[in-house]
């Protein structure tokens, strides 16, 4: 069904498969990505929506995920869309330093991944090591003080769940700085309306994932009001976004 939507609607269909925050992250990515013939690494690429967008933007884009079914899905979508510059490999991003054959990159994407990794400093150092001089990292991760959503929790063991609630911009800047990366811009991503839609979807998911998706989908148009409503209500964003440059 989902690949059918990709066949019918093209790339935009990949942005509605996940929750409302996926679209928000794409909007942020669209603002900051370098377009054209550069190499991009998507660290923890999930089902590949952002890797595919990098390829759509003219990049030679490589996504890394430990989840081979997701990689298979991403490859199928790349083939459907004709994105020959998108590739997907199976790998543990905690061992990025052991992937000697991937080469160097002009930019890296790391969305909602670092909070799952116990040694977050090592992950950033490893990403920095595969960036060319002057290369940039586009990173999003949960904001430390976001309002918790249904089913959110923190694990004491590294099992794929969150290892920590999140970060402030200042905390992430320190980690980046220690890896030779300097923050160029800082943003917040995903406001009140998108979070409300995620909350609604998670309440329905125990009944049916598909039903939850169908019910919430029409309401996603309301996100156009998200910046205004979030600011008016002084509501904490779900994630922080940082663009950092390798010095």
Kinemage of the C-alpha trace (Angstrom):
@kinemage 1
@onewidth
@group {chain A} dominant
@subgroup {mainchain}
@vectorlist {calphas} color= white
{ca unk a 1} P 0.000 0.000 0.000
{ca unk a 2} L 2.677 2.491 1.020
{ca unk a 3} L 4.832 1.813 -2.013
{ca unk a 4} L 1.668 2.220 -4.087
{ca unk a 5} L 1.413 5.765 -2.732
{ca unk a 6} L 5.026 6.396 -3.747
{ca unk a 7} L 4.222 5.167 -7.260
{ca unk a 8} L 1.204 7.476 -7.471
{ca unk a 9} L 2.391 10.622 -5.692
{ca unk a 10} L 6.173 10.347 -5.979
{ca unk a 11} L 8.614 11.532 -3.330
{ca unk a 12} L 6.072 13.476 -1.174
{ca unk a 13} L 4.424 10.166 -0.249
{ca unk a 14} L 7.536 9.170 1.710
{ca unk a 15} L 6.925 12.101 4.095
{ca unk a 16} L 3.487 10.959 5.259
{ca unk a 17} L 4.404 7.400 6.175
{ca unk a 18} L 5.757 8.372 9.578
{ca unk a 19} L 4.234 10.684 12.158
{ca unk a 20} L 3.723 14.426 11.757
{ca unk a 21} L 7.263 15.221 12.917
{ca unk a 22} L 8.758 13.585 9.807
{ca unk a 23} L 7.335 16.344 7.619
{ca unk a 24} L 8.607 19.001 10.049
{ca unk a 25} L 12.119 17.581 9.848
{ca unk a 26} L 11.940 17.570 6.051
{ca unk a 27} L 10.941 21.249 6.064
{ca unk a 28} L 13.977 21.979 8.232
{ca unk a 29} L 16.235 19.815 6.060
{ca unk a 30} L 15.007 21.579 2.937
{ca unk a 31} L 16.207 24.908 4.366
{ca unk a 32} L 19.714 23.725 5.210
{ca unk a 33} L 20.757 20.982 2.806
{ca unk a 34} L 23.510 21.667 0.269
{ca unk a 35} L 22.194 20.878 -3.187
{ca unk a 36} L 24.047 19.601 -6.202
{ca unk a 37} L 26.844 17.063 -6.764
{ca unk a 38} L 28.065 16.583 -3.191
{ca unk a 39} L 28.290 13.425 -1.084
{ca unk a 40} L 25.800 13.091 1.789
{ca unk a 41} L 25.712 10.500 4.565
{ca unk a 42} L 22.442 9.859 6.417
{ca unk a 43} L 23.373 8.374 9.789
{ca unk a 44} L 20.487 6.300 11.141
{ca unk a 45} L 18.384 6.728 8.002
{ca unk a 46} L 15.270 4.771 9.018
{ca unk a 47} L 13.157 4.077 5.942
{ca unk a 48} L 15.231 6.536 3.932
{ca unk a 49} L 12.966 9.553 3.373
{ca unk a 50} L 15.752 12.058 4.033
{ca unk a 51} L 18.395 10.104 2.109
{ca unk a 52} L 16.015 10.062 -0.826
{ca unk a 53} L 15.502 13.811 -0.534
{ca unk a 54} L 19.262 14.353 -0.607
{ca unk a 55} L 19.379 12.316 -3.822
{ca unk a 56} L 16.468 14.353 -5.178
{ca unk a 57} L 18.539 17.477 -4.401
{ca unk a 58} L 21.313 16.139 -6.626
{ca unk a 59} L 23.496 14.591 -3.920
{ca unk a 60} L 25.217 11.233 -4.010
{ca unk a 61} L 23.417 10.041 -0.894
{ca unk a 62} L 24.173 7.043 1.310
{ca unk a 63} L 21.902 5.950 4.159
{ca unk a 64} L 23.042 3.702 6.999
{ca unk a 65} L 20.646 1.724 9.195
{ca unk a 66} L 20.918 -1.459 11.243
{ca unk a 67} L 17.372 -2.379 10.123
{ca unk a 68} L 17.646 -4.339 6.874
{ca unk a 69} L 13.847 -4.454 6.253
{ca unk a 70} L 13.874 -0.636 6.340
{ca unk a 71} L 16.875 -0.585 3.995
{ca unk a 72} L 15.024 -2.900 1.610
{ca unk a 73} L 11.998 -0.615 1.696
{ca unk a 74} L 14.209 2.414 1.030
{ca unk a 75} L 15.923 0.711 -1.919
{ca unk a 76} L 12.543 -0.184 -3.408
{ca unk a 77} L 11.397 3.431 -3.125
{ca unk a 78} L 14.635 4.706 -4.656
{ca unk a 79} L 14.064 2.384 -7.617
{ca unk a 80} L 10.438 3.472 -7.998
{ca unk a 81} L 11.462 7.138 -7.913
{ca unk a 82} L 14.439 6.638 -10.216
{ca unk a 83} L 16.878 8.039 -7.644
{ca unk a 84} L 20.008 6.255 -8.819
{ca unk a 85} L 22.246 8.360 -6.560
{ca unk a 86} L 20.645 6.985 -3.389
{ca unk a 87} L 22.167 3.887 -1.764
{ca unk a 88} L 21.474 2.138 1.515
{ca unk a 89} L 23.761 -0.070 3.563
{ca unk a 90} L 23.176 -2.089 6.695
{ca unk a 91} L 25.367 -1.046 9.588
{ca unk a 92} L 25.530 -0.141 13.242
{ca unk a 93} L 26.111 3.607 13.487
{ca unk a 94} L 27.827 3.022 16.829
{ca unk a 95} L 30.599 1.421 14.760
{ca unk a 96} L 30.823 4.073 12.076
{ca unk a 97} L 34.561 4.304 12.712
{ca unk a 98} L 34.920 0.698 11.539
{ca unk a 99} L 33.310 1.368 8.140
{ca unk a 100} L 36.557 2.046 6.319
{ca unk a 101} L 35.219 1.834 2.755
{ca unk a 102} L 32.521 4.512 2.797
{ca unk a 103} L 34.869 7.409 2.053
{ca unk a 104} L 34.461 11.063 2.996
{ca unk a 105} L 31.360 13.229 2.752
{ca unk a 106} L 30.521 16.877 2.191
{ca unk a 107} L 27.595 16.739 4.591
{ca unk a 108} L 25.923 14.386 7.034
{ca unk a 109} L 22.338 14.088 8.221
{ca unk a 110} L 21.644 12.700 11.686
{ca unk a 111} L 17.976 13.020 12.616
{ca unk a 112} L 16.546 11.686 15.890
{ca unk a 113} L 19.354 9.149 16.319
{ca unk a 114} L 21.878 10.398 18.865
{ca unk a 115} L 19.404 10.135 21.751
{ca unk a 116} L 19.370 6.355 21.199
{ca unk a 117} L 23.155 6.043 21.538
{ca unk a 118} L 24.853 5.652 24.915
{ca unk a 119} L 28.203 7.109 23.822
{ca unk a 120} L 26.825 10.166 22.069
{ca unk a 121} L 30.223 11.866 22.000
{ca unk a 122} L 31.749 8.981 20.040
{ca unk a 123} L 28.949 9.094 17.490
{ca unk a 124} L 29.592 12.779 16.814
{ca unk a 125} L 33.365 12.234 16.655
{ca unk a 126} L 32.843 9.401 14.189
{ca unk a 127} L 30.576 11.539 12.021
{ca unk a 128} L 33.137 14.338 12.120
{ca unk a 129} L 35.850 11.905 11.020
{ca unk a 130} L 33.987 11.055 7.791
{ca unk a 131} L 33.300 14.701 6.938
{ca unk a 132} L 35.624 16.574 4.626
{ca unk a 133} L 37.224 19.741 5.937
{ca unk a 134} L 34.494 22.359 5.889
{ca unk a 135} L 31.829 19.676 5.688
{ca unk a 136} L 28.638 20.151 7.652
{ca unk a 137} L 26.377 18.146 9.918
{ca unk a 138} L 22.610 18.631 9.991
{ca unk a 139} L 21.325 17.239 13.265
{ca unk a 140} L 17.986 17.032 15.043
{ca unk a 141} L 17.317 15.422 18.394
{ca unk a 142} L 14.640 15.747 21.094
{ca unk a 143} L 14.609 18.956 23.115
{ca unk a 144} L 15.406 18.152 26.721
{ca unk a 145} L 12.315 19.947 28.033
{ca unk a 146} L 9.667 18.870 25.520
{ca unk a 147} L 6.323 17.697 26.913
{ca unk a 148} L 6.415 13.914 27.073
{ca unk a 149} L 4.255 12.007 24.599
{ca unk a 150} L 2.386 8.714 25.132
{ca unk a 151} L 4.732 5.680 25.176
{ca unk a 152} L 7.837 7.865 25.621
{ca unk a 153} L 10.339 6.454 28.060
{ca unk a 154} L 14.059 6.277 28.727
{ca unk a 155} L 15.922 2.968 28.888
{ca unk a 156} L 18.865 2.182 31.133
{ca unk a 157} L 20.274 -0.178 28.522
{ca unk a 158} L 21.128 0.418 24.876
{ca unk a 159} L 18.290 -1.499 23.235
{ca unk a 160} L 17.035 0.942 20.593
{ca unk a 161} L 14.971 3.027 23.001
{ca unk a 162} L 15.936 6.529 24.083
{ca unk a 163} L 18.946 6.644 26.374
{ca unk a 164} L 18.100 10.202 27.494
{ca unk a 165} L 15.174 12.581 27.149
{ca unk a 166} L 17.081 14.971 24.939
{ca unk a 167} L 19.415 17.964 24.840
{ca unk a 168} L 19.500 21.711 25.000
{ca unk a 169} L 21.255 23.594 22.230
{ca unk a 170} L 24.055 24.421 24.647
{ca unk a 171} L 24.587 20.784 25.643
{ca unk a 172} L 24.723 19.680 22.021
{ca unk a 173} L 27.080 22.516 21.101
{ca unk a 174} L 29.567 21.262 23.698
{ca unk a 175} L 29.483 17.746 22.226
{ca unk a 176} L 29.917 19.132 18.723
{ca unk a 177} L 32.763 21.404 19.760
{ca unk a 178} L 34.675 18.514 21.325
{ca unk a 179} L 34.490 16.741 17.950
{ca unk a 180} L 35.813 19.705 15.969
{ca unk a 181} L 32.412 20.939 14.807
{ca unk a 182} L 31.207 24.507 15.209
{ca unk a 183} L 27.485 25.307 15.322
{ca unk a 184} L 26.411 27.697 12.552
{ca unk a 185} L 22.682 27.836 13.201
{ca unk a 186} L 20.282 26.675 15.906
{ca unk a 187} L 16.562 26.091 15.564
{ca unk a 188} L 13.625 24.349 17.157
{ca unk a 189} L 11.642 21.769 15.179
{ca unk a 190} L 8.052 20.431 15.578
{ca unk a 191} L 5.639 22.572 17.533
{ca unk a 192} L 2.360 22.198 19.384
{ca unk a 193} L 0.048 21.155 16.543
{ca unk a 194} L 2.348 18.439 15.199
{ca unk a 195} L 2.860 17.147 18.726
{ca unk a 196} L -0.914 17.071 19.274
{ca unk a 197} L -1.282 14.985 16.102
{ca unk a 198} L 1.438 12.602 17.280
{ca unk a 199} L -0.303 12.323 20.642
{ca unk a 200} L -3.625 11.503 18.952
{ca unk a 201} L -2.012 8.940 16.671
{ca unk a 202} L -0.312 7.167 19.562
{ca unk a 203} L -3.604 6.906 21.447
{ca unk a 204} L -5.169 5.120 18.455
{ca unk a 205} L -2.194 2.927 17.532
{ca unk a 206} L -3.033 0.196 20.105
{ca unk a 207} L -6.249 -0.367 18.136
{ca unk a 208} L -4.657 -0.243 14.684
{ca unk a 209} L -1.588 1.435 13.202
{ca unk a 210} L -3.361 1.855 9.876
{ca unk a 211} L -6.496 3.333 11.471
{ca unk a 212} L -4.360 5.792 13.434
{ca unk a 213} L -2.588 6.892 10.264
{ca unk a 214} L -5.834 7.316 8.300
{ca unk a 215} L -7.572 9.321 11.046
{ca unk a 216} L -4.664 11.699 11.634
{ca unk a 217} L -3.634 12.247 7.999
{ca unk a 218} L -6.329 14.838 7.045
{ca unk a 219} L -5.483 16.953 10.100
{ca unk a 220} L -1.858 17.382 9.033
{ca unk a 221} L -2.823 20.409 6.969
{ca unk a 222} L -3.223 22.233 10.292
{ca unk a 223} L 0.557 22.323 10.728
{ca unk a 224} L 0.575 25.495 8.640
{ca unk a 225} L -0.561 27.214 11.856
{ca unk a 226} L 2.062 25.476 13.999
{ca unk a 227} L 4.653 28.293 14.256
{ca unk a 228} L 2.019 30.857 15.251
{ca unk a 229} L 0.194 28.647 17.759
{ca unk a 230} L 3.403 27.329 19.321
{ca unk a 231} L 4.737 30.844 19.839
{ca unk a 232} L 1.400 32.111 21.173
{ca unk a 233} L 1.134 29.288 23.707
{ca unk a 234} L 4.857 29.343 24.624
{ca unk a 235} L 4.803 25.607 24.025
{ca unk a 236} L 8.135 23.724 24.005
{ca unk a 237} L 9.160 22.226 20.684
{ca unk a 238} L 9.732 18.520 20.316
{ca unk a 239} L 13.253 18.768 18.874
{ca unk a 240} L 16.247 21.006 18.435
{ca unk a 241} L 17.982 21.436 15.101
{ca unk a 242} L 21.623 22.378 14.668
{ca unk a 243} L 23.784 22.926 11.591
{ca unk a 244} L 27.469 22.512 12.441
{ca unk a 245} L 30.575 22.898 10.299
{ca unk a 246} L 33.816 20.907 10.563
{ca unk a 247} L 36.581 23.370 11.388
